[in-house]
Amino acid sequence: MSEKDNIIEGSGSVYKDIGIPDPTVSLVFCDLRMVAVRGQFYPIEIAVLRVVDDKPRTWSSRIYPALNWSTQVLDASPIDLSTAPAAEDVARQVLDLIDQCSAEWVYSDSSSTSGLLERLLAEAEVGQIYKVDVLRADQIMQDDTDRRAMREQLKAHKRTSEVPAEEVERLWKCFKAARS
């Protein structure tokens, strides 16, 4: 009997047998920068902050207009979009980021986030039209005391920037302060 024959069935690496667990995404904050053209609003920049295993991870991107958006978006934009990824690619990335969240909610303190996200996902031709549920940032908290604390944080630390990445960081800091 060779040493090879003494191998016990079922032995092996734990990682090989069951794999490394996927990270847990517990919260998603989102903010967008927009431009108005002829009374219509178009997203031109987006940031998504995901809380992964209790650590914030921010992703952001400028957005090159979809083919069926007004060509004036490029002229009206206060930021350079000439090298930005196409709206279709940004929409797919955003969907991937949001789909990984166990809560299935996106939090924002901007009333325009829901409509801008829908425009990005619907008009960017990613297949089916996605409906993303966007809640006010103070609705994260489960009980009234925590919700009031979050509202106070948001009041004390108002929106000061048009840069979406800075705004999702602000929301995360307000959440952490209200929770402690």
Residue frames relative to the residue before (quaternion, step in Angstrom):
aa qw qx qy qz dx dy dz
M 1.0000 0.0000 0.0000 0.0000 0.00 0.00 0.00
S 0.3004 -0.7623 0.5473 0.1709 3.55 -0.72 1.03
E 0.6692 -0.4970 0.3677 0.4122 3.53 -1.31 0.32
K 0.5730 0.6016 -0.3632 0.4217 3.56 1.14 -0.62
D 0.6640 0.5224 -0.3014 0.4421 3.59 1.03 -0.75
N 0.6392 0.5479 -0.3231 0.4323 3.62 1.19 -0.36
I 0.4432 0.6870 -0.4700 0.3329 3.60 1.22 0.03
I 0.3549 -0.7453 0.5308 0.1919 3.56 -0.78 1.07
E 0.5008 -0.6621 0.4716 0.2973 3.55 -0.88 0.98
G 0.7790 0.3286 -0.2539 0.4698 3.56 -0.97 0.84
S 0.5329 0.6057 -0.4406 0.3936 3.59 1.17 -0.11
G 0.3620 0.7231 -0.5369 0.2406 3.55 -1.12 0.50
S 0.7065 -0.4535 0.3410 0.4230 3.51 -1.32 0.05
V 0.5121 -0.6223 0.4950 0.3247 3.55 -1.03 0.80
Y 0.6646 0.5128 -0.3124 0.4446 3.58 0.93 -0.89
K 0.6430 0.5091 -0.3267 0.4696 3.56 1.07 -0.66
D 0.6962 0.4967 -0.2741 0.4399 3.56 0.98 -0.88
I 0.8367 0.1551 -0.0653 0.5212 3.61 0.75 -0.97
G 0.4640 -0.7049 0.4295 0.3215 3.57 1.22 -0.16
I 0.5510 -0.5777 0.4845 0.3575 3.53 -1.31 0.30
P 0.4688 -0.6946 0.4560 0.2998 3.62 -0.78 0.93
D 0.5154 -0.6218 0.4925 0.3243 3.55 -1.15 0.68
P 0.5255 -0.6204 0.4602 0.3567 3.59 -1.07 0.62
T 0.4116 -0.6964 0.5323 0.2496 3.56 -1.17 0.59
V 0.1588 -0.7597 0.6262 0.0740 3.56 -0.76 1.11
S 0.1497 -0.8488 0.5048 0.0485 3.56 -0.32 1.25
L 0.8054 0.0904 -0.0274 0.5851 3.61 1.08 -0.68
V 0.0949 -0.7640 0.6342 0.0714 3.54 -1.23 0.56
F 0.0990 -0.7526 0.6498 0.0401 3.54 -0.89 1.06
C 0.0485 -0.8063 0.5895 -0.0002 3.58 -1.02 0.77
D 0.0411 0.7658 -0.6415 0.0160 3.53 -1.18 0.67
L 0.1282 -0.7927 0.5937 0.0515 3.55 -1.12 0.71
R 0.2980 -0.6769 0.6346 0.2241 3.52 -1.28 0.50
M 0.1102 -0.8185 0.5627 0.0364 3.55 -0.95 0.82
V 0.1990 -0.7248 0.6408 0.1563 3.47 -1.40 0.22
A 0.3020 -0.7473 0.5658 0.1737 3.57 -1.09 0.77
V 0.0192 0.7669 -0.6400 0.0438 3.53 -0.96 0.98
R 0.8444 -0.1149 0.0265 0.5226 3.57 -0.63 1.21
G 0.7446 -0.4330 0.2203 0.4577 3.57 0.88 0.97
Q 0.6351 0.4789 -0.3338 0.5058 3.59 1.28 0.08
F 0.2843 -0.7639 0.5590 0.1524 3.56 -1.05 0.78
Y 0.0907 -0.7988 0.5947 -0.0005 3.54 -0.95 1.00
P 0.4097 -0.6986 0.5191 0.2732 3.60 -0.95 0.80
I 0.1088 -0.8087 0.5763 0.0445 3.58 -0.94 0.89
E 0.7808 0.0703 -0.0550 0.6184 3.59 1.27 -0.21
I 0.0568 -0.8031 0.5932 -0.0055 3.56 -1.03 0.81
A 0.0549 -0.7560 0.6495 0.0602 3.53 -1.26 0.55
V 0.0861 -0.7627 0.6403 0.0287 3.53 -1.08 0.85
L 0.0977 -0.7605 0.6400 0.0488 3.55 -0.82 1.05
R 0.0941 -0.7849 0.6121 0.0220 3.55 -0.71 1.13
V 0.2926 -0.7180 0.6014 0.1927 3.54 -1.02 0.81
V 0.0303 -0.8129 0.5779 -0.0663 3.55 -0.32 1.37
D 0.8219 -0.1170 0.0247 0.5570 3.56 -0.53 1.21
D 0.6904 -0.5180 0.2364 0.4462 3.56 0.98 1.05
K 0.6306 0.4745 -0.3590 0.4984 3.60 1.16 0.48
P 0.4131 -0.7225 0.4911 0.2570 3.61 -0.87 0.90
R 0.0227 -0.7683 0.6396 0.0000 3.54 -1.06 0.84
T 0.1521 -0.8230 0.5461 0.0359 3.53 -0.56 1.20
W 0.0632 -0.7443 0.6646 0.0176 3.51 -1.09 0.89
S 0.0668 0.7967 -0.5991 0.0437 3.58 -0.97 0.80
S 0.0100 -0.7928 0.6092 -0.0166 3.51 -1.24 0.49
R 0.4061 -0.6105 0.6053 0.3097 3.50 -1.27 0.49
I 0.2883 -0.7695 0.5510 0.1456 3.60 -1.20 0.41
Y 0.2574 -0.7334 0.6090 0.1583 3.57 -0.69 1.09
P 0.5450 -0.6731 0.3796 0.3253 3.62 -0.72 1.01
A 0.5229 -0.6077 0.5047 0.3204 3.55 -1.19 0.72
L 0.6663 -0.5357 0.3431 0.3890 3.57 -1.17 0.53
N 0.7421 0.4071 -0.2379 0.4764 3.59 1.00 -0.73
W 0.5012 0.6048 -0.4517 0.4230 3.61 1.23 0.33
S 0.6548 -0.5103 0.3816 0.4066 3.55 -1.22 0.43
T 0.4735 -0.6747 0.4893 0.2849 3.56 -0.97 0.85
Q 0.5806 0.6020 -0.3660 0.4081 3.58 1.23 -0.35
V 0.4487 0.6838 -0.4600 0.3456 3.60 1.25 -0.16
L 0.6485 0.5282 -0.3191 0.4457 3.58 0.94 -0.85
D 0.6871 0.4775 -0.2807 0.4701 3.59 0.96 -0.86
A 0.7111 0.4708 -0.2543 0.4561 3.58 1.00 -0.84
S 0.5582 0.6423 -0.3867 0.3554 3.59 1.16 -0.45
P 0.3762 -0.7270 0.5244 0.2345 3.60 -0.93 0.86
I 0.7089 0.3599 -0.2498 0.5528 3.61 1.27 -0.14
D 0.5535 -0.6136 0.4545 0.3325 3.55 -1.19 0.59
L 0.1159 -0.8123 0.5710 0.0273 3.56 -0.71 1.13
S 0.3966 0.7679 -0.4482 0.2281 3.59 1.26 -0.07
T 0.7733 0.2906 -0.1796 0.5341 3.62 1.06 -0.61
A 0.3996 0.7306 -0.4652 0.3003 3.58 1.29 0.23
P 0.5562 -0.5837 0.4610 0.3707 3.60 -1.15 0.52
A 0.6000 -0.5779 0.4220 0.3577 3.57 -1.16 0.63
A 0.6343 -0.5572 0.3868 0.3710 3.56 -1.12 0.71
E 0.6250 0.5546 -0.3364 0.4343 3.58 1.02 -0.81
D 0.6779 0.4835 -0.2860 0.4742 3.59 0.95 -0.88
V 0.6396 0.5120 -0.3217 0.4746 3.57 1.00 -0.82
A 0.6433 0.5317 -0.3233 0.4461 3.59 0.95 -0.88
R 0.6516 0.5071 -0.3189 0.4654 3.60 0.93 -0.82
Q 0.6526 0.5105 -0.3114 0.4653 3.58 0.96 -0.84
V 0.6438 0.5177 -0.3182 0.4651 3.58 0.95 -0.88
L 0.6423 0.5186 -0.3245 0.4618 3.59 0.94 -0.84
D 0.6407 0.5192 -0.3250 0.4629 3.58 0.94 -0.83
L 0.6729 0.5013 -0.2959 0.4565 3.58 0.93 -0.88
I 0.6957 0.4690 -0.2741 0.4701 3.58 0.91 -0.91
D 0.6381 0.5581 -0.3298 0.4154 3.60 0.97 -0.83
Q 0.6574 0.5294 -0.3145 0.4343 3.60 1.11 -0.54
C 0.5710 0.6099 -0.3833 0.3937 3.60 1.24 -0.17
S 0.4331 -0.7208 0.4835 0.2430 3.56 -0.78 1.04
A 0.6635 0.5239 -0.3095 0.4353 3.61 1.07 -0.65
E 0.2518 -0.8115 0.4832 0.2111 3.59 1.22 -0.52
W 0.5918 0.5051 -0.3892 0.4931 3.58 1.15 0.64
V 0.2051 -0.7233 0.6426 0.1478 3.51 -1.26 0.54
Y 0.1978 -0.7982 0.5620 0.0893 3.57 -0.86 0.98
S 0.0851 0.7693 -0.6260 0.0956 3.52 -1.07 0.88
D 0.3032 -0.7348 0.5532 0.2493 3.57 -1.17 0.26
S 0.5718 0.5584 -0.3877 0.4592 3.56 1.26 0.32
S 0.4422 -0.7146 0.4790 0.2536 3.56 -0.81 1.01
S 0.6597 0.5283 -0.3116 0.4343 3.59 1.17 -0.41
T 0.4567 0.7234 -0.4377 0.2766 3.62 1.21 -0.31
S 0.6630 0.5263 -0.3162 0.4284 3.59 0.82 -0.95
G 0.7008 0.4730 -0.2699 0.4608 3.58 0.81 -1.00
L 0.6629 0.4989 -0.3068 0.4663 3.57 0.99 -0.82
L 0.6321 0.5154 -0.3337 0.4728 3.59 1.02 -0.76
E 0.6499 0.5115 -0.3187 0.4629 3.58 0.93 -0.86
R 0.6407 0.5130 -0.3312 0.4654 3.60 0.97 -0.82
L 0.6485 0.5169 -0.3198 0.4583 3.58 0.92 -0.89
L 0.7317 0.4398 -0.2482 0.4577 3.58 0.77 -1.01
A 0.7039 0.4633 -0.2721 0.4645 3.61 0.98 -0.79
E 0.7664 0.3903 -0.2097 0.4652 3.57 0.76 -1.00
A 0.6057 0.5656 -0.3606 0.4280 3.57 1.21 -0.20
E 0.4110 -0.7667 0.4244 0.2512 3.57 1.33 0.23
V 0.2632 0.7730 -0.5307 0.2272 3.56 0.73 1.07
G 0.7094 -0.3748 0.2545 0.5400 3.59 1.19 0.35
Q 0.8198 -0.0869 0.0903 0.5588 3.54 -0.61 -1.11
I 0.5084 -0.6238 0.4942 0.3289 3.55 -1.24 0.45
Y 0.2377 -0.7854 0.5620 0.1037 3.54 -0.77 1.09
K 0.2061 -0.7286 0.6390 0.1351 3.54 -1.13 0.74
V 0.1124 -0.7928 0.5982 0.0306 3.56 -0.61 1.14
D 0.3251 -0.7474 0.5487 0.1862 3.56 -0.80 1.02
V 0.0615 -0.7939 0.6045 -0.0203 3.54 -0.56 1.25
L 0.1090 -0.7926 0.5992 0.0293 3.55 -0.79 1.08
R 0.5871 -0.5420 0.4536 0.3947 3.55 -1.24 0.47
A 0.6140 -0.6004 0.3761 0.3481 3.56 -1.03 0.79
D 0.6610 0.5146 -0.3298 0.4354 3.62 1.03 -0.63
Q 0.5966 0.5818 -0.3598 0.4196 3.61 1.25 -0.20
I 0.4137 0.6953 -0.4784 0.3415 3.60 1.26 0.11
M 0.6917 0.5105 -0.2730 0.4318 3.52 0.90 -1.02
Q 0.4504 -0.7301 0.4628 0.2235 3.54 -0.98 0.93
D 0.7983 0.2385 -0.1510 0.5320 3.61 0.87 -0.77
D 0.7016 -0.5169 0.3130 0.3777 3.54 -1.28 0.49
T 0.6336 0.5391 -0.3374 0.4406 3.60 0.97 -0.79
D 0.6836 0.4673 -0.2783 0.4868 3.58 0.90 -0.93
R 0.6280 0.5345 -0.3367 0.4545 3.58 1.04 -0.77
R 0.6422 0.5040 -0.3210 0.4800 3.60 1.01 -0.79
A 0.6325 0.5288 -0.3300 0.4597 3.59 1.00 -0.80
M 0.6532 0.4977 -0.3146 0.4760 3.60 0.98 -0.79
R 0.6360 0.5224 -0.3318 0.4610 3.60 0.97 -0.79
E 0.6412 0.5199 -0.3135 0.4694 3.57 1.03 -0.83
Q 0.6376 0.5195 -0.3224 0.4688 3.59 0.98 -0.80
L 0.6722 0.4935 -0.2941 0.4670 3.58 0.91 -0.92
K 0.6339 0.5218 -0.3211 0.4720 3.58 1.10 -0.70
A 0.6966 0.4789 -0.2623 0.4654 3.55 0.96 -0.93
H 0.7736 0.2433 -0.1145 0.5738 3.56 1.12 -0.69
K 0.0360 -0.8478 0.5287 -0.0226 3.55 0.48 1.26
R 0.6746 -0.4690 0.3975 0.4085 3.49 -1.37 0.33
T 0.0236 -0.8182 0.5740 -0.0235 3.56 -0.77 1.06
S 0.7579 0.3450 -0.1723 0.5262 3.56 1.24 -0.24
E 0.4009 -0.6797 0.5576 0.2577 3.52 -1.27 0.47
V 0.5545 0.6142 -0.3826 0.4111 3.59 1.30 -0.16
P 0.4326 -0.7461 0.4405 0.2491 3.61 -0.45 1.19
A 0.6327 0.5393 -0.3478 0.4334 3.64 0.95 -0.77
E 0.6532 0.4970 -0.3123 0.4783 3.59 1.02 -0.74
E 0.6605 0.5221 -0.3059 0.4445 3.57 1.02 -0.76
V 0.6638 0.4719 -0.3307 0.4767 3.63 0.92 -0.72
E 0.5992 0.5372 -0.3556 0.4753 3.60 1.14 -0.58
R 0.6281 0.5293 -0.3284 0.4664 3.59 1.02 -0.80
L 0.6526 0.5116 -0.3144 0.4621 3.60 0.93 -0.87
W 0.6392 0.5197 -0.3207 0.4675 3.58 0.99 -0.85
K 0.6657 0.4988 -0.3099 0.4605 3.61 0.89 -0.87
C 0.6287 0.5169 -0.3333 0.4758 3.59 1.03 -0.75
F 0.6401 0.5271 -0.3203 0.4581 3.59 0.95 -0.86
K 0.6712 0.4964 -0.3005 0.4613 3.58 0.87 -0.97
A 0.6715 0.4973 -0.3044 0.4574 3.60 0.92 -0.88
A 0.6661 0.4989 -0.3056 0.4626 3.60 0.98 -0.78
R 0.6631 0.5232 -0.2917 0.4488 3.56 1.11 -0.70
S 0.6984 0.4835 -0.2873 0.4426 3.61 1.08 -0.58
